[in-house]
Amino acid sequence: MRLFAAVLPPPAQLTEVGHVVDRLRGLPGAEGLRWTGRPGWHFTLAFMGEVDDELLPELHERLARAAHRTDPFPLRVHGGGHFGRRALWAGAAGGLDELRLLAERADAAARRSGVPMDEHRRYQAHLTLARSRDHTDLRPFVAALASFEGTRWQVSELALVRSNLPVRGVAGEQPRYETVGSWPLKGAG
C-alpha cells in the first residue's frame, strides 16, 4: 500500500479552500495547472510510499502512540506558496510547532516500524492545490492566496491515508485517497 500520515481538515474548512480554488482557477494561466480536488486536500505529515502489509500492525501501534503523546492544537489554512515552478500550495497557521512535532513523531513511527523513509528534511506544512503542467508562473496565484485566512479548528486526530495512483492514460483521472486508520490525539478521544 502507498501510505502517508496526515492531518485532514474538517469539511467546513475544505469548503473554504474550495471557494479560494474556484477564484484561483479564474486567473490567467490557470489552464496550465493540474488542480487537485477536495479529496486530495490534506496536510501530509510523513510520506511513506509503498509499505509492506507485514509492517502495518506495528505501524498502526506506533502511530497510535505518537497521537496519544500529542496534545490537540489549533490550526487554520492560511496564505500560500509554491515549490519552484511545479506546485502551488496553501499554508497553515496556528499550532505550527505542534504540527511539526506530530510530523516528526509520525516519521519516527514509520522508521521504527521498518518503513524505509526518504531522507529527513525540514517539515513545511502545506496543502497542495495545483501542479504545473508547463512551468506556469505561480507568483500571481501565491499573491492571490496571500490574504486568505481560513477558519481555525482544533486538530484532534492523526490519520493514515492510502493513496491510489491515477490510471495512466485516463483523462482527468485523479489520485484516490482512503483513510485506513486514525487515532485521537491525547485526551481527544
N, C-alpha and C positions, 0 to 999 in steps of 0.2 A: 504494500500500500504506500502511496505517496502522501506523506503526512506533514502537518505543521501544527504548532501550538499557537493559539491566538486569543485575543480579546475581541469579542463580537459586539459591536454597538447595538443597542436596542432598536426596535422598529421605528420609533419616533425620530431618533437621530439619523437613521438611514433615510427617512423621508426628507429630512432637512438637506442631507447630502444630495439626494436626488434632485431637489429644486435647484441647487447650485450647479450640478452637472447639466441640467436642462439649459441653464443660461450659458454655460461654457460651450455647449455644443452649437450655439448660435454665433460664436465668434469666428472671424475669418481664420482659415487654416484648420478648423475643427475636422474637416473631412480627411485630413492627413493623419488623424489619430484613430486608434482602435480603442473604443471606450469599453471599460469594464462595466458590468451590471451589478445591481444591488446584491445578488448572492456572493459576489466577489469582494465586497467592501468589508474589510476586517483589518485589525492591527496584528500582523504576524509577529509573534514573539520569538519563535525558533523554527526555522525551516529544516526539516529532517530528511526530505527526499524519500527514496524508497526504503521502507522499513520491513524487515522480515517478520512474518507472523509470530515466530517464536519469541521475539523480543517484546511483543505487546503487553503481556501480563506485567512484567517488571516496569515497562514504560508507564503503564497506567498507574501502578503503585507509586512510582516516583513523582509523577505529575500530581497525583492526589496530595502527596506530602508537600510538594512545592506550593500548591494552592493553600493548603492548611496553614503554612508558615507565613502567608502573606495577608496583611490586613486589607480589607476593601478600601478603595480610594476613588476620588472624583476624577473624571476625565471628560473632555469635550473635543469634538472635531474643530480644528482651528487653523485658518490660513492654509498655506500650501507651499509646494516647492517642486523641484524636478531633479532627477538623476540624469545628468548630462543632457543629451537630446533624445533620450529613449523613454523616460517615464515621467508622467505628471502625477502628483500625489497631493492629498490633503493631509495636514499635520494634526498634531494633538496639543492640548494644553491642559493644565491641572496637575494631577499627580504623576508627573513625568518620572520623578525619581522612583516612585513605587512601580511604575510600568517597566522601567529599565530593570529594577530588581526582579520583577516577575519574569522578564525575558531571560535574565541571567539564570534564574532558577529552572526555567523550562529547558534552557540549553544544557545546563548541568544534568538535569534529569535524563535527557536523551543520551548524553555522553555516557553517563554511569549505567545506563541500560544497555549499552553496547551499540548504539546507533552511531555510525561513522558520520560525524558532523564536519561541515566545512570549517575553515579557519575562523576563529572568533574575531569579530570586528565590532566596532562601537555601534551600539543599538541606535537606530534612527526610527522613531515612531512615525509611521506613515500608512495611509490608506490609498492604494493605487487606484487612480481614476481613469487613466488612459496610457496607452503606449504608442510611441511614434512609429508610423509605417515608413516615413520618408524624411526623417530628420527635421520635422516641423519645429519651428521656433516656439518653444514652450513659455517664453517670458511673458507674452500677453496673457496667457492663461494663469500663470502664477500671480501676476498683478491683479487679475480679476478675483483671485482667491484670497488676496491679502487681507481683506476686511471681513472675511467670513468668520463668524463666531457661532458655533453650534451650541445647543443647549447641553448643560452639564448633566451627567448621570453618574451613578455610583457603580464602579466595576466591582462585581461580586462573584465572578466566575472565570475560570481558566478552561478553555476549550481545546480539544484535539480534533483537528479537521482533516478529512481526507480530500485530496484534490484529484479529480478525474480529468485528465487532459482532454482537450477537444479532439474530435475525429478529424484527421487530416483530410483536406480536400472538400470539406463541407462548409460552404459559405455561411458566414455568420455564427458558426459554432463557437461556443464559449466554454471555458473550463466549468465543471460542475463541482460544487462543494457539499460535503456531507459531514456533519458533526458526529464523530464516532465515540466521543467521551467528553464529559465535562465535570468539573469539580468546583465546589463552592470555596471561595476564599475564607480565611479564618473568621469564624463567627457569622458567616453569611448564610450558612445552610442550616 
